[in-house]
Structures are given as structure tokens and as C-alpha cells.
């Protein structure tokens, strides 16, 4: 192992902070979703129903199609 390999290894502080940061991110995302739903109503609910919150879906079924709320007219 190279002499400077320890500089790139996660520290105990990093490992301790990771779950805290994940929880904070999830709470922020849920709060943002509530704000968006209040601002955009049904258009947001349609988008949220078709879009995964955290992990993208790569399936080719009908549920994975983009929402056509913007027709470009």
C-alpha cells in the first residue's frame, strides 16, 4: 500500500456523518416535494407518480414514460 493511501481512506468522522447526511437529504427531498405539490398541484402529482424519488428506473414499461404535461404549443 502506498504511503499516502491513508489520506484517501474514510475517516471515522466521515463514517459517522454519512447516515446523518442521508437522513437530512431524505427529509429535505420530502419537504421539497411537499412544497412542489402545493405550488403545482395535479401537474406535480402526475410527475411524481411517473418519476422515482431517489433511484432512477431504467425499465421500459409504460410507467417509466415521461409525463406529457408540456406539449410545446
C-alpha positions, 0 to 999 in steps of 0.5 A: 500500500502506498504511503499516502493511501491513508489520506484517501481512506474514510475517516471515522468522522466521515463514517459517522456523518454519512447516515446523518447526511442521508437522513437530512437529504431524505427529509429535505427531498420530502419537504421539497416535494411537499412544497412542489405539490402545493405550488403545482398541484395535479401537474406535480402529482402526475410527475411524481407518480411517473418519476422515482424519488431517489433511484432512477428506473431504467425499465421500459414499461409504460410507467417509466414514460415521461409525463406529457404535461408540456406539449410545446404549443 
